[in-house]
Amino acid sequence: MADDADREIENSKESKKELNRDWASLPTDLLCLMLPHLFLGDIKRFHNVCRSWRLTPTLSVQSPVLMSIGNDNTRCKFFHPLYKSPYSMYIPELFGAVPRFCKDGWMLMSRGEHSMFFLNPFTKALINLPDLPDIYDFGGITFTSSPTSSDCMVFGIYVNHDEKFFSISTICRGEESWQVLHGENNSPFFLSHCNPVFHHGEFYCLGQHGNLGVYNPDEDYWTILDKPHRQQLDPFLSHEHNFLVECNGELLSVSLSFMGKSISVSKLDSVEMTWHKVDSLVDQMLFVSNTSSLSAMRVVQGMENKIYLPRVHEKCGAFYSLASRLFQTFGNDFSRKDWYGTWELLSCCWIEPKADTSYSKEELNWFEDA
């Protein structure tokens, strides 16, 4: 009897070992199919299963999420396009700060009148910038690459509509102070309430009428382009929200009228400098907000050809489908030709989850060579 009991124990141990080997040896392709359906806390638990799961690449299969900062500036909610309920996180580093732009998992924040810093909300990594020479008054701000990269450059612009006056502030990693350029616009330019896009080595700013202002950092030169101008699809519907997005190496403008009753997507023809209407995004997704706008290839079947908005309906993120021409959600049966019944999240931004990245002390020092 004792021998039988011992054999049963040994068999049980072998079965557990075999089970562990089976989990650890799951194909990477299969694990990558699972990851797009997981969300922040679930991803952390996924990586804790075993070493091979921890090494599974996450960044390429994760959808951007909408980060909304609460009234106390420390409690945040993350809305995943596929999830019905948001994920909450306490981030004390955000206290008193305002999100200005997001890229590569980093948020560019301002605090008070002069202070600016980068923050990865998933790792709590923080990089302080030199203080601004004047108070924060940018109509748009962006940065070129991860702030841990040696080629990172921050670009902020202010445009005075009445006096045709502009002010551009820039700072590169390693620099101890901001460089400021003042001047007069060569033509009237009303900056849209969206951030610039760094495209082919230049900073593009979208005007409210579909025109573009461009800053070349190599030549330290700003100009308002003669073309393009947006063709008004409906003269009775003014576009209240305009966004500029880079998608597959091209510039797209997204225009939304009052209550979303009219939505148009246009692609810039860089040769003729005209906007051409886009009827389908094919396998691409657009994520737009006043703070950050970006594009991504679908991560789950059915997410493509949609514009994801900083709006929610019953805790579900709202999107506009270019196929159905309707506002919808994945979490409930909401479906309308306008966005009535949704509400806009004001202090928010679209951000790419990057929680499995570690940084050295030198990378988190703005003045160190990356």
Buried (B, 14 or more C-beta within 10 A) or exposed (E): EEEEEEEEEEEEEEEEEEEEEEEEEBEEEEBBEBBBBBBBEBBEEBBEBBEEBEEBEBBEBBBBBBBBBEEEBBBBBBBBBBBBEBBEBEBEBBEEBBBBBBBBBBBBBBBEEEBBBBBBBBBEBBBEBBEBEEEBEBBBBBBBBBBBBEEBBBBBBBBEEEEBEBBBBBBBBEBEEBEBBEEEBEEEBEBBBBBBBBBEEBBBBBBBBBBBBBBEBEEEEBBBBEEBBBEBBEEEBEBEBBBBBBBEEBBBBBBBBEBBBBBBBBBBBEEEBBBEEBEEBEEBBBBBBBBBBBBBBBBBEEBBBBBBBBBBBEBBBBBBBBEEEBBBBBBEEBEBEBBEEBEBBEBBBBBBBBBBBEBEEEBBBBEBEB
